Amino acid sequence: MKNTFVGFYRKESVSDINEKNSILLFGLPFERVKATPGGSKKAPKAIRKHSYEFSGVSMKYDITKSKSVYFDLGDFWGSNKIAEVWKKAYDLDSKILVLGGDHSITFDTLSCSEIDDKTAIIWLDSHADLADEYPEGIIQSHGTVFTNLKNFNKLKANQLLLIGGHAFTQTSTEHKKINNNEVNFLPTQQIMKSREESYNIIREFVEKFDRVYLSIDVDVLDQSFVPTLGTAEPFGLTPQILLEILEIIIPNAMYVDIVETQFKRRNKIVLNFVVGLIFQILQIWETI
């Protein structure tokens, strides 16, 4: 690992971490199956590098004066190492921040976590990612991740909340699951029309659970804010609304991943957004 994320200590051995209330960051530079041009597997390295160039740090938050200790574990792959990070986080009452990779990595990380009936999974995404197969014939991909998590962990509908959906794959499967209330669904259009009511729905959902795991697909934003994504869609959320939603969820979340970050060498708007997003997440955790 050439660069850590700015302000994080390099720590490639999980067993050497003993500080409670730490933030454990690692990258999963992996794309399982892509129906669109790749790029997100390059994101963890690029995000770290760009964190040293980022000038939009919050006026309220100084990463050098944080009360938590931040560790960057580098990039890796494999369920044993992921499970080791989870055990350390539970033992030390710490939090996990993961840089993807495509959205399929959420299955790999959360499959190694502890999940019971007091655990909720929330995902912010323009797509439902509830297909049974995507593309056709492929059952393990970025488009099927929450179907697989639901089935693997025997999750109930009341444990799942999709926020910001406004586009679906060209199948009837996802529509049917949402119409049958197999997950809780808060679409972008509803949020934009009734923000406070929507925020109350999120707040009431979060308060029912002891543990919350959050996955953020950056394409939940309108395509005008993330123009280099392969899956960008119109009519998405604004960054400010996303931040207001995160201020409700993050205080209760011990796990956050950020996935599907795609960028171009000459257009780093998305990298700038993701680095800023990480600072906002850290700031919220710091103020708990």
C-alpha positions in Angstrom: 0.0 0.0 0.0 1.7 3.2 -1.2 -0.7 5.7 0.4 -3.1 5.4 3.3 -6.2 7.5 3.3 -5.1 10.9 4.7 -5.0 11.0 8.5 -5.1 7.2 8.8 -2.3 5.0 10.3 -1.0 2.2 8.2 -1.8 -1.1 9.8 -1.7 -4.2 7.6 -1.9 -6.7 10.6 -5.3 -6.6 12.1 -4.1 -8.5 15.2 -1.9 -5.6 16.1 -4.8 -3.2 16.7 -5.8 -2.8 20.4 -7.4 0.6 20.5 -11.1 0.8 21.3 -13.5 2.9 19.3 -11.3 2.8 16.2 -12.2 3.3 12.6 -11.0 0.3 10.5 -10.8 1.1 6.8 -9.9 -1.3 4.0 -10.4 -1.6 0.2 -11.8 -4.4 -1.9 -10.6 -3.5 -5.4 -12.9 -6.1 -7.1 -15.4 -6.3 -9.9 -17.2 -9.6 -10.1 -19.2 -9.2 -13.3 -19.8 -5.9 -15.1 -22.4 -5.2 -17.7 -21.0 -1.7 -18.1 -17.4 -0.5 -18.5 -15.2 -1.2 -15.5 -13.3 1.1 -13.3 -14.5 0.7 -9.7 -11.7 -1.8 -8.9 -9.3 1.0 -9.3 -11.2 3.2 -6.8 -9.6 2.3 -3.5 -6.1 3.3 -4.6 -7.3 6.4 -6.4 -9.5 7.5 -3.4 -6.5 7.3 -1.1 -4.3 9.3 -3.4 -7.0 11.9 -4.0 -7.5 12.4 -0.2 -4.2 14.2 -0.1 -5.3 16.6 -2.9 -8.7 17.3 -1.4 -9.3 20.9 -0.1 -12.9 20.8 0.8 -12.5 19.6 4.4 -15.3 20.6 6.8 -14.7 23.8 8.8 -16.0 21.9 11.9 -13.8 18.8 11.6 -10.1 18.4 11.9 -9.0 14.8 11.2 -5.7 15.4 13.1 -7.7 16.1 16.3 -10.1 13.2 16.2 -11.0 11.2 19.3 -11.0 7.9 17.5 -7.9 6.2 16.1 -8.0 5.6 12.3 -6.4 2.6 10.8 -6.0 1.9 7.0 -5.6 -1.9 6.6 -4.8 -1.6 2.9 -6.5 -3.6 0.1 -7.1 -7.3 0.3 -9.5 -10.1 -0.6 -10.7 -13.2 1.1 -13.3 -14.1 3.7 -10.8 -15.1 6.4 -9.3 -11.6 6.5 -12.7 -9.9 6.3 -13.9 -12.0 9.2 -10.8 -11.1 11.2 -11.7 -7.4 10.7 -15.2 -8.0 11.8 -14.1 -9.8 15.0 -11.7 -7.0 15.8 -14.5 -4.4 15.3 -16.9 -6.2 17.6 -14.2 -6.8 20.3 -13.1 -3.2 20.3 -16.4 -1.5 19.7 -15.0 -0.1 16.5 -16.4 0.8 13.1 -15.7 -0.5 9.6 -15.4 1.6 6.4 -14.9 -0.2 3.1 -13.9 1.1 -0.3 -15.2 -0.9 -3.2 -15.1 -2.3 -5.8 -18.4 -2.9 -7.4 -21.6 -3.5 -5.3 -21.1 -7.3 -5.2 -18.4 -6.7 -2.5 -21.2 -5.9 0.0 -22.2 -9.5 -0.1 -18.7 -10.6 0.7 -18.3 -8.2 3.6 -21.7 -8.6 5.2 -21.7 -12.4 4.8 -18.8 -12.4 7.3 -20.7 -10.2 9.8 -23.0 -11.0 12.7 -26.6 -10.7 11.6 -29.6 -11.4 13.8 -33.2 -10.1 14.0 -32.0 -6.8 15.6 -29.7 -6.1 12.6 -30.8 -3.9 9.7 -29.2 -3.4 6.2 -29.8 -0.1 4.5 -28.6 0.7 1.0 -28.6 4.0 -0.9 -28.7 3.2 -4.6 -30.4 4.3 -7.8 -31.0 0.6 -8.5 -32.6 -2.0 -6.3 -30.0 -4.7 -6.9 -32.7 -7.2 -6.2 -32.5 -9.2 -9.4 -32.3 -13.0 -9.3 -29.9 -13.0 -12.2 -28.0 -10.1 -13.7 -26.8 -10.2 -16.4 -28.9 -13.2 -17.5 -27.5 -16.5 -16.1 -25.3 -14.7 -13.5 -26.6 -15.1 -9.9 -23.6 -13.4 -8.1 -23.1 -9.8 -9.3 -23.6 -6.2 -8.4 -27.2 -6.5 -9.6 -28.2 -9.4 -7.4 -26.3 -8.5 -4.2 -29.3 -7.8 -1.9 -31.3 -10.8 -3.1 -28.3 -12.9 -2.2 -27.8 -11.3 1.2 -31.5 -11.6 2.0 -31.6 -15.3 1.1 -28.2 -16.2 2.6 -29.0 -14.6 6.0 -32.7 -15.3 5.9 -33.5 -11.6 6.4 -37.0 -10.4 6.8 -38.5 -7.5 4.9 -38.6 -5.3 8.0 -34.8 -5.6 8.2 -34.1 -4.1 4.8 -34.4 -0.6 3.6 -33.6 0.7 0.1 -33.3 4.5 -0.1 -33.1 6.5 -3.3 -34.1 4.0 -5.9 -35.1 5.5 -9.2 -34.0 3.0 -11.9 -34.4 -0.7 -12.3 -33.0 -3.4 -14.5 -35.1 -4.4 -17.4 -36.8 -7.3 -15.7 -40.1 -7.7 -13.8 -38.3 -9.3 -10.8 -37.3 -6.2 -9.0 -40.7 -4.5 -9.5 -42.5 -7.6 -8.2 -40.3 -7.8 -5.1 -40.9 -4.1 -4.3 -44.6 -4.3 -5.0 -44.8 -7.3 -2.7 -43.1 -5.4 0.1 -40.2 -7.8 0.3 -38.1 -4.8 1.3 -38.9 -1.3 2.6 -38.5 1.2 -0.2 -38.1 4.9 -0.1 -37.8 6.2 -3.6 -36.1 9.4 -4.7 -39.3 11.0 -5.9 -41.0 10.5 -2.5 -37.9 12.0 -0.7 -37.9 15.0 -3.0 -41.6 15.7 -2.5 -41.7 15.1 1.3 -38.3 15.5 2.8 -39.2 15.7 6.5 -41.7 12.9 6.3 -39.1 10.7 4.5 -36.5 11.5 7.1 -38.9 10.5 9.9 -39.5 7.2 8.1 -35.7 6.6 8.0 -35.3 7.7 11.6 -38.1 5.3 12.8 -36.6 2.4 10.9 -33.1 2.9 12.3 -34.3 3.3 15.9 -35.8 -0.2 15.8 -32.4 -1.9 15.5 -29.3 -2.5 17.6 -27.0 -2.8 14.6 -27.1 -1.0 11.3 -25.0 -1.8 8.2 -25.0 0.8 5.5 -24.0 0.5 1.8 -23.7 3.6 -0.4 -23.7 3.2 -4.2 -22.6 6.6 -5.5 -25.0 6.3 -8.3 -27.8 7.2 -5.8 -26.9 10.7 -6.8 -28.3 12.4 -9.9 -26.0 11.8 -12.9 -25.2 15.5 -13.0 -23.1 15.1 -9.8 -21.4 11.8 -10.8 -21.0 12.1 -14.6 -18.3 9.4 -15.0 -20.2 6.5 -13.5 -21.0 3.6 -15.8 -24.5 3.3 -14.2 -25.4 7.0 -13.6 -29.1 7.7 -13.8 -31.1 10.9 -14.1 -33.5 12.1 -11.4 -31.4 11.1 -8.4 -30.6 12.6 -5.0 -28.6 15.8 -4.5 -25.4 15.7 -2.3 -27.1 17.8 0.3 -30.1 15.5 0.7 -27.7 12.5 0.8 -25.8 14.2 3.6 -29.0 14.9 5.6 -30.0 11.2 5.3 -26.5 10.1 6.4 -26.8 12.3 9.5 -29.8 10.2 10.5 -28.2 6.8 9.7 -24.5 7.1 10.4 -24.7 7.5 14.2 -26.3 4.1 14.4 -24.1 2.4 11.7 -21.0 0.4 12.7 -20.4 -0.5 9.0 -20.4 1.6 5.9 -19.2 0.7 2.4 -18.9 3.0 -0.6 -19.1 1.3 -3.9 -19.2 1.7 -7.7 -16.8 4.7 -7.8 -15.8 5.2 -11.4 -13.7 8.1 -12.6 -11.7 9.3 -15.5 -8.1 10.6 -15.5 -9.2 14.0 -16.6 -12.5 14.1 -14.7 -12.1 13.6 -11.0 -15.5 14.9 -9.9 -16.5 11.6 -8.5 -13.3 11.1 -6.6 -13.7 14.5 -5.1 -17.2 13.6 -4.0 -16.2 10.3 -2.5 -13.3 11.8 -0.5 -15.6 14.5 0.8 -18.2 11.9 1.6 -15.7 10.0 3.7 -14.8 13.1 5.7 -18.5 13.7 6.3 -19.0 10.1 7.6 -16.0 10.5 9.9 -17.2 13.8 11.2 -20.6 12.3 12.0 -19.0 9.3 13.8 -16.8 11.7 15.8 -19.8 13.6 17.1 -21.7 10.6 18.5 
